[in-house]
Amino acid sequence: TFYTTSGRSVQLNVSAPRLYLAGGVTTIRTTGSMSPYSEINLKAAIEQGEVAGPRMYITGPYLTGEAGLGGMHEVLTPDAARRVVAYWAEEGASWLKFYTSVSRAALGAAIEEAHKRGLKVTGHLCSVSFREAVALGIDNLEHGLFVNTDYDPEKQPDRCPSGSMAKLGDLDLQSDAVRATLREMTARNVAMTSTLAVYELFVPNRPPLEQRVLDAMSPEVRGEYLTTRARLAEPGSFGISPAVFRKAQEFDVAFVRAGGLLAAGVDPTGNGGALPGFGDQRNFELLIEAGFTPVEAIQIMSANGAKVLGAFEQYGSIATGKRADLIVINGNPIAAPADIRKVTLVFKDGVGYDSAKLIDSVRGIVGIR
């Protein structure tokens, strides 16, 4: 789903799968949807060879608590949580995602029911902190430090405090509180998904403008994106401070150094500037900026993603017997990280796709189709 700055949402069943594949992304996990049946149908079309796109793991609809955002399903009781998990398990989801206002009781019941049915649970949380979610048995946590309310002194049980993110710039990553989060996450094998390319969009004057991104957008979406970007650079505007963004990068590194399993992905949401595929490539540069080596960043974006999905025996690395997912790059991203953009061919299950032709096929329609 693609969100524009005017609050509209459009299901990108044409442009998103092509851009993911063109960028070298052969497998994705959706992370909530306003139109989950559209994604279930798209997954089937890709598997049948009718549509060019990545392998898909379906997460189902956005699930949240009281006073959730429009279009999300409010799950207010443990019984309701169990029912919704049972329903989407039967419909073909393999993951479920909970959003910012879910209660601990509902989340805990959903996790218990999901695990009984072989599903996994992730969350973009707030009302439930990372440590609380870990204690409930969650499998993955989205977005890293940006949405972790463990460290907000005003946090109340089952309530999402306002302004938590702005307080993170001065967080001491060596503090007992942070060490406790990392220790509990690693002890319970809870993975974390970094989405630095999405949150960078709210840091003034970041990321560097790319012509290929602007060319892919529809004219209306391009105008909205550039307008929002300009407003973020104005004094007193709402955004993410460079200090908070840097702290989130350091949290990613601290999590991995503590033994945590970190993956990376992109949401084509926010102000719309992190496009499928392109945003994933930007994540590679941001992980290196965070302090990872280029080889570590590649592992986070490939092997670790497969491990989070429980499919590392099938793909995520080059080995005899694994599926033939390979990306050909006309450059050396180890020596020059920006070369990650120079994808020429992408092989998924041994079938090759021309990256440039896929990108050209969606020029000017991102935000429409």
C-alpha positions as CSV (number, residue, x, y, z in Angstrom):
1,T,0.0,0.0,0.0
2,F,1.3,3.4,-0.9
3,Y,0.4,6.4,1.3
4,T,0.6,9.9,-0.1
5,T,0.9,13.1,2.0
6,S,-2.8,13.9,1.5
7,G,-3.7,10.7,3.4
8,R,-4.9,8.7,0.5
9,S,-3.9,5.1,0.0
10,V,-3.5,3.2,-3.2
11,Q,-2.8,-0.5,-3.7
12,L,0.3,-0.8,-5.9
13,N,-0.3,-4.2,-7.5
14,V,1.4,-3.1,-10.7
15,S,4.4,-0.9,-9.8
16,A,5.4,-2.4,-6.4
17,P,6.2,-6.0,-7.4
18,R,8.1,-4.8,-10.4
19,L,10.1,-2.3,-8.5
20,Y,10.9,-4.8,-5.7
21,L,12.2,-7.3,-8.3
22,A,14.1,-4.6,-10.3
23,G,15.9,-3.6,-7.1
24,G,17.1,-7.1,-6.4
25,V,14.4,-8.0,-3.8
26,T,13.3,-11.6,-4.6
27,T,11.3,-12.2,-1.4
28,I,9.1,-9.8,0.7
29,R,6.9,-10.0,3.8
30,T,4.0,-7.6,3.8
31,T,3.6,-5.8,7.0
32,G,-0.1,-5.1,7.2
33,S,-2.5,-4.0,4.5
34,M,-5.7,-2.0,3.9
35,S,-6.6,-4.6,1.2
36,P,-5.2,-8.0,2.3
37,Y,-7.2,-9.9,-0.3
38,S,-5.6,-7.9,-3.0
39,E,-2.2,-9.0,-1.7
40,I,-3.3,-12.7,-1.4
41,N,-4.5,-12.5,-5.0
42,L,-1.2,-10.9,-6.1
43,K,0.8,-13.6,-4.4
44,A,-1.2,-16.2,-6.3
45,A,-0.7,-14.4,-9.6
46,I,3.1,-14.2,-9.0
47,E,3.3,-17.9,-8.1
48,Q,1.4,-18.8,-11.2
49,G,3.7,-16.8,-13.4
50,E,1.1,-14.3,-14.5
51,V,2.8,-11.3,-12.8
52,A,6.5,-10.5,-12.4
53,G,7.3,-9.9,-8.7
54,P,8.9,-11.2,-5.6
55,R,8.0,-14.2,-3.5
56,M,5.4,-13.0,-1.0
57,Y,4.7,-13.8,2.7
58,I,1.3,-12.4,3.6
59,T,0.8,-10.6,6.9
60,G,-2.9,-9.8,6.6
61,P,-4.7,-6.6,7.6
62,Y,-3.4,-4.0,10.1
63,L,-4.6,-5.0,13.5
64,T,-4.7,-2.4,16.3
65,G,-6.5,-1.4,19.5
66,E,-8.9,1.3,20.6
67,A,-9.1,4.4,18.5
68,G,-6.9,2.9,15.7
69,L,-6.3,4.6,12.4
70,G,-9.0,4.5,9.8
71,G,-9.0,1.3,7.8
72,M,-7.4,-0.8,10.5
73,H,-9.2,-3.5,12.4
74,E,-9.6,-2.8,16.1
75,V,-9.0,-5.9,18.2
76,L,-10.1,-5.0,21.7
77,T,-10.4,-8.2,23.7
78,P,-8.4,-11.5,23.9
79,D,-11.4,-13.4,22.4
80,A,-11.5,-11.0,19.5
81,A,-7.8,-11.5,19.0
82,R,-8.1,-15.2,18.9
83,R,-10.9,-15.0,16.4
84,V,-9.1,-12.7,14.0
85,V,-6.0,-14.9,14.1
86,A,-8.0,-18.0,13.4
87,Y,-9.7,-16.3,10.5
88,W,-6.6,-15.0,8.7
89,A,-4.8,-18.3,9.3
90,E,-7.5,-20.0,7.3
91,E,-7.3,-17.2,4.6
92,G,-3.6,-17.8,3.9
93,A,-1.7,-15.3,6.1
94,S,1.5,-16.6,7.6
95,W,2.2,-13.5,9.7
96,L,0.0,-11.0,11.6
97,K,1.0,-7.4,12.5
98,F,-0.3,-5.3,15.4
99,Y,-0.2,-1.6,15.4
100,T,0.3,1.2,18.0
101,S,-2.7,1.0,20.3
102,V,-3.1,-2.7,20.9
103,S,-3.4,-3.8,24.6
104,R,-1.1,-6.4,26.2
105,A,-4.1,-8.7,26.8
106,A,-5.2,-8.7,23.1
107,L,-1.6,-9.0,21.8
108,G,-0.8,-11.8,24.2
109,A,-3.9,-13.8,23.2
110,A,-3.1,-13.2,19.5
111,I,0.4,-14.4,19.8
112,E,-0.7,-17.6,21.7
113,E,-3.3,-18.4,19.0
114,A,-0.9,-17.6,16.1
115,H,1.7,-19.9,17.5
116,K,-0.8,-22.7,17.8
117,R,-1.6,-22.3,14.1
118,G,2.0,-22.0,12.9
119,L,1.8,-18.2,12.3
120,K,4.2,-15.5,13.5
121,V,3.4,-12.1,14.9
122,T,5.2,-8.8,14.4
123,G,4.3,-5.3,15.5
124,H,4.7,-1.5,15.0
125,L,4.1,-0.9,18.6
126,C,3.7,1.9,21.1
127,S,1.1,1.1,23.7
128,V,3.0,-2.1,24.3
129,S,6.8,-1.6,24.8
130,F,9.5,-3.8,23.3
131,R,10.2,-5.6,26.6
132,E,6.5,-6.1,27.2
133,A,6.0,-7.6,23.7
134,V,9.0,-9.8,24.2
135,A,7.6,-11.2,27.4
136,L,4.3,-11.9,25.6
137,G,6.2,-14.0,23.0
138,I,6.2,-11.8,19.9
139,D,8.4,-13.0,17.0
140,N,9.6,-9.7,15.5
141,L,9.6,-6.0,16.2
142,E,9.3,-3.4,13.4
143,H,11.2,-0.1,13.0
144,G,13.7,-0.4,15.8
145,L,14.3,2.3,18.4
146,F,11.9,4.8,16.7
147,V,8.8,3.0,18.1
148,N,10.2,1.6,21.3
149,T,8.5,3.1,24.4
150,D,10.6,1.2,27.0
151,Y,12.5,4.4,27.8
152,D,9.7,7.0,28.1
153,P,9.2,8.0,31.7
154,E,5.6,9.0,30.9
155,K,4.6,5.6,29.6
156,Q,1.4,4.1,31.1
157,P,0.2,0.5,30.8
158,D,-1.6,-0.1,27.5
159,R,-1.3,3.5,26.5
160,C,0.7,5.1,23.7
161,P,2.5,8.2,25.1
162,S,2.8,11.2,22.8
163,G,6.2,12.5,21.8
164,S,8.3,9.5,22.8
165,M,10.4,9.6,19.7
166,A,11.6,13.1,20.3
167,K,13.0,12.1,23.7
168,L,15.3,9.5,22.2
169,G,18.1,11.8,21.1
170,D,19.7,11.8,24.6
171,L,19.2,8.1,25.3
172,D,22.2,6.3,26.8
173,L,22.6,3.1,24.8
174,Q,24.9,1.8,27.6
175,S,22.2,2.3,30.2
176,D,20.7,-0.6,32.2
177,A,17.3,-0.1,30.6
178,V,18.7,-0.5,27.0
179,R,20.9,-3.4,28.0
180,A,17.8,-5.1,29.5
181,T,15.8,-4.7,26.3
182,L,18.7,-6.1,24.2
183,R,19.3,-8.9,26.6
184,E,15.7,-10.0,26.7
185,M,15.2,-9.7,22.9
186,T,18.3,-11.9,22.2
187,A,17.4,-14.4,25.0
188,R,14.0,-14.9,23.5
189,N,15.2,-14.9,19.8
190,V,13.0,-11.9,18.9
191,A,14.1,-10.5,15.6
192,M,14.0,-6.8,14.7
193,T,13.4,-5.2,11.3
194,S,15.2,-2.0,10.5
195,T,13.5,0.5,8.2
196,L,15.9,3.4,8.3
197,A,15.1,4.4,4.7
198,V,11.5,5.1,5.8
199,Y,12.3,7.2,8.8
200,E,15.1,9.1,7.0
201,L,12.4,10.7,5.0
202,F,11.4,12.8,8.1
203,V,14.9,14.1,8.7
204,P,15.3,17.5,7.2
205,N,17.1,17.6,3.8
206,R,17.4,13.8,3.7
207,P,17.8,11.6,1.7
208,P,19.6,13.0,-1.4
209,L,17.1,13.4,-4.2
210,E,17.3,10.7,-6.8
211,Q,16.0,11.4,-10.3
212,R,14.9,7.8,-10.8
213,V,12.7,8.0,-7.7
214,L,11.0,11.2,-9.0
215,D,10.6,9.7,-12.5
216,A,8.8,6.6,-11.1
217,M,6.3,8.7,-9.2
218,S,3.1,10.0,-10.8
219,P,3.2,13.8,-11.2
220,E,0.7,14.4,-8.3
221,V,2.6,12.1,-5.9
222,R,5.9,13.7,-6.9
223,G,4.6,17.2,-6.2
224,E,3.3,16.1,-2.8
225,Y,6.6,14.5,-1.9
226,L,8.7,17.5,-2.9
227,T,6.3,19.8,-1.0
228,T,6.5,17.8,2.2
229,R,10.3,17.5,1.9
230,A,10.6,21.3,1.6
231,R,8.3,21.9,4.6
232,L,10.4,19.5,6.7
233,A,13.4,21.8,6.1
234,E,11.7,24.9,7.4
235,P,12.5,26.1,10.9
236,G,10.1,24.7,13.5
237,S,8.6,22.0,11.3
238,F,7.7,18.6,12.6
239,G,10.3,16.0,11.8
240,I,12.9,13.6,13.2
241,S,16.0,15.3,14.5
242,P,19.4,14.1,13.2
243,A,20.3,13.1,16.7
244,V,17.3,10.8,17.1
245,F,18.0,9.3,13.7
246,R,21.6,8.6,14.6
247,K,20.6,7.1,17.9
248,A,18.3,4.7,16.1
249,Q,21.1,3.6,13.8
250,E,23.3,3.0,16.8
251,F,20.5,1.0,18.4
252,D,20.5,-1.3,15.3
253,V,24.2,-1.8,15.7
254,A,23.9,-2.4,19.5
255,F,21.2,-5.0,18.9
256,V,23.4,-7.0,16.4
257,R,26.5,-6.7,18.6
258,A,24.4,-8.2,21.5
259,G,23.6,-11.2,19.3
260,G,20.3,-10.1,17.8
261,L,18.9,-11.0,14.5
262,L,18.4,-7.8,12.4
263,A,16.6,-7.7,9.1
264,A,15.8,-4.7,6.9
265,G,12.9,-3.6,4.8
266,V,11.0,-0.7,3.4
267,D,7.5,0.7,3.8
268,P,6.3,2.8,0.9
269,T,4.5,5.0,3.4
270,G,5.1,8.2,5.3
271,N,5.7,10.9,2.7
272,G,6.0,8.4,-0.1
273,G,9.7,8.8,-0.8
274,A,11.0,5.3,0.0
275,L,9.8,3.3,-3.0
276,P,9.8,-0.5,-3.1
277,G,13.2,-1.7,-4.2
278,F,14.8,1.7,-4.3
279,G,14.2,2.2,-0.6
280,D,15.7,-1.3,0.1
281,Q,18.9,-0.2,-1.7
282,R,19.0,3.0,0.4
283,N,18.8,0.8,3.5
284,F,22.1,-0.7,2.5
285,E,23.8,2.7,2.5
286,L,22.2,3.6,5.8
287,L,23.2,0.4,7.5
288,I,26.8,1.1,6.5
289,E,26.4,4.7,7.8
290,A,25.2,3.2,11.0
291,G,28.4,1.3,11.5
292,F,28.0,-2.0,9.8
293,T,30.5,-3.2,7.2
294,P,29.2,-3.6,3.7
295,V,29.3,-7.4,4.1
296,E,27.3,-7.2,7.3
297,A,24.8,-5.0,5.6
298,I,24.4,-7.5,2.8
299,Q,23.9,-10.3,5.3
300,I,21.3,-8.3,7.2
301,M,19.3,-7.7,3.9
302,S,19.6,-11.2,2.6
303,A,20.5,-14.1,4.9
304,N,18.9,-12.5,8.0
305,G,15.7,-11.8,6.2
306,A,15.4,-15.4,5.2
307,K,16.1,-16.4,8.8
308,V,13.3,-14.2,10.1
309,L,11.0,-15.9,7.7
310,G,12.2,-19.3,8.7
311,A,13.3,-20.1,5.2
312,F,17.1,-19.8,5.3
313,E,17.4,-23.4,4.1
314,Q,15.7,-22.3,0.8
315,Y,17.3,-18.9,0.1
316,G,19.1,-16.0,1.6
317,S,22.6,-17.2,0.6
318,I,24.4,-18.8,-2.3
319,A,24.7,-22.5,-1.7
320,T,24.2,-25.8,-3.5
321,G,20.6,-26.9,-3.3
322,K,19.1,-23.5,-2.5
323,R,16.8,-21.6,-4.9
324,A,18.5,-19.7,-7.6
325,D,18.0,-16.2,-6.4
326,L,20.9,-14.1,-7.7
327,I,21.4,-10.4,-8.4
328,V,23.9,-9.2,-11.0
329,I,25.4,-5.7,-10.3
330,N,27.6,-3.7,-12.6
331,G,29.9,-2.5,-9.9
332,N,31.3,-3.3,-6.5
333,P,29.0,-2.3,-3.6
334,I,31.6,-3.5,-1.1
335,A,34.0,-0.9,-2.3
336,A,31.4,1.7,-3.4
337,P,28.1,1.3,-1.6
338,A,26.2,3.5,-4.1
339,D,26.9,0.8,-6.7
340,I,24.0,-1.2,-5.0
341,R,21.8,0.8,-7.4
342,K,23.5,-0.6,-10.5
343,V,21.4,-3.8,-10.7
344,T,21.3,-5.2,-14.2
345,L,19.8,-8.7,-13.9
346,V,17.8,-10.3,-11.2
347,F,17.2,-14.1,-11.0
348,K,14.4,-15.5,-9.0
349,D,14.1,-19.3,-9.0
350,G,16.5,-19.3,-11.9
351,V,14.4,-17.0,-14.1
352,G,16.2,-13.7,-15.1
353,Y,14.6,-10.3,-15.2
354,D,15.9,-7.1,-16.8
355,S,16.0,-4.5,-14.0
356,A,16.1,-1.5,-16.4
357,K,13.0,-2.7,-18.3
358,L,11.1,-3.4,-15.1
359,I,11.8,0.2,-13.9
360,D,10.9,1.7,-17.2
361,S,7.6,-0.1,-17.3
362,V,6.4,1.7,-14.2
363,R,7.7,5.2,-15.0
364,G,5.2,7.8,-13.8
365,I,2.6,5.4,-12.3
366,V,3.9,4.9,-8.7
367,G,1.1,6.2,-6.6
368,I,-1.6,5.3,-9.2
369,R,-1.2,1.6,-9.9
